[in-house]
Amino acid sequence: MQINDHTPTPDDISWVSDEVAAIHERNRQRGHADWCGHDFDFTCPSSVTYPFQWFWDSCFHAIALSHVDLQKAEAELKSLLKNQHSDGFVSHVTFWQRDAYEEMVSTYAIAFRSRYLSDEMQPPLLAEAVSAVAKRGRGVEFINEVLPAVKRFYEWLHTVRNPYGDGLVRVVQPDETGIDHSPVWDEIMNIQDEEHESWDRGWHSICDPYDKFDRDPKKMIELNHFVVADVMTNTIYIENLHVLADLCQQVGDQAGHDEYQARAVKARKSLDELCWNEEDGLYYGVNGKENKQLRVNTFMCLMPLLLPDLEKRKADLLIARILNPDEYWAKYPIPSTAMNHPTYRPDTVGGNLVWRGPSWINSNWYIARGLKRHGRNDLARHITNQSIAMVRKSGFREYYNPQTAHGRGAPDFSWSTILIDLIHEVK
């Protein structure tokens, strides 16, 4: 397939900017929550299916909003942090208006810390979001307002989710990666078919045993059933430790800068030692104390391209996989599962199992930035242009068929507006 590496046109940029602003206004949730005594002001992922506040969605939203409405961008992150727990943990969902959507909540497979707050994490791109909003807005003034809470969150990750001391964070259930239905989890969860009911049974097989320990983090990890150092989650973690170090330096916190840089270096070393598979030329997540590699070829295996210090030989091997038309070089890349994997499904099937083939704008955002960092601006621009084409054809949808650009999932999906940042990053 010919590489479309033209710079996005002014018309593309103008159209995307207008659509981003409109979607964030349509999906904006504002009000007061009696249950916690806080006002809220955030963009929900989609008013049709996801009216609550999700952690990594809000981070993507804030980055996109930093290009069109800084006041909304700041409010997004401040709302996300308002119910931070005393231990520093930030729930992956805040159910600000749960009482108005009780029937919808009953359909979610979610572990709760309280009635209105989940007991799950999501990929930790909070520092990236703060950096983007500060860079285009009030700078050090905004950083100083939110940095104490941001640091507490990353301290929670370090002390609670780094159980083996190797610097990598572990997730204790599949949806903590945000890549809920990926075939990476099929063996651990004993997924038997492509129906959502099978995944739901698998989710309960992982999570129900935690209940008898009242979801005590240490005891959940000691079960050694689902204790995964996921490649995508940890690549994002390493990237954000570097960004957090920079935020500290901007406000004169040299000790914080040095500490987060050291943590990033340690996690980076462990990612190579534990997750790189020389035979396959890919990175795989590892499970349990035994660090068993989960050898399933998905876009997560490519995520370390984001890391600037990835050695050229490994970067070249990953880029070769991206350019392989049997794996990831679809008409509208990047498919979420390699196209030659037996679980690849370009459209949702059965009970709406996702992340098994469709392309997503947020993963394109990460992969394209990584390609640019490793000198492949042409491929980064191609992914950007094809992402624009998907959105032009189908609107800002949750995910897209990588061969046809047909949009699926939630309409007006807010995190897909991260496309605006991708355009500015690679132009």
Protein Blocks (a to p, Z undefined) as FASTA:
>chain_A
ZZdfbdcdfklmmmmmmmmmmmmmmmpccdddfknopacddddfblklmmcccfklmmmm
mmmmmmmommlmmmmmmmmmmmccfkopacfbdcfklmmmmmmmmmpccddfbfkbccbd
cddfklmmmmmmmmmmnmmmmmmmmmmmmmmmmmmmmmmmmmnonopacdfbfklnopmm
gcklmmmnopabfcfklmmmmmmmmmmmmmmnoopaklmmmnomaccddfklmmmmmmmm
mmmmmmmmmnopaklmmmmmmmmmmmmmmmmmmmpcfknopacddedjkopacddddfkl
mmmmmpmklcfklmmmmmmmmmpmklmmcfbdcdfbdfkbfkbcfbdchjopahilpacf
klmmmmmmmmmmnopamlmmmmmmmmmmmmmmnopafbdcfklopaehjehifklmmmmm
mmmmmZZ
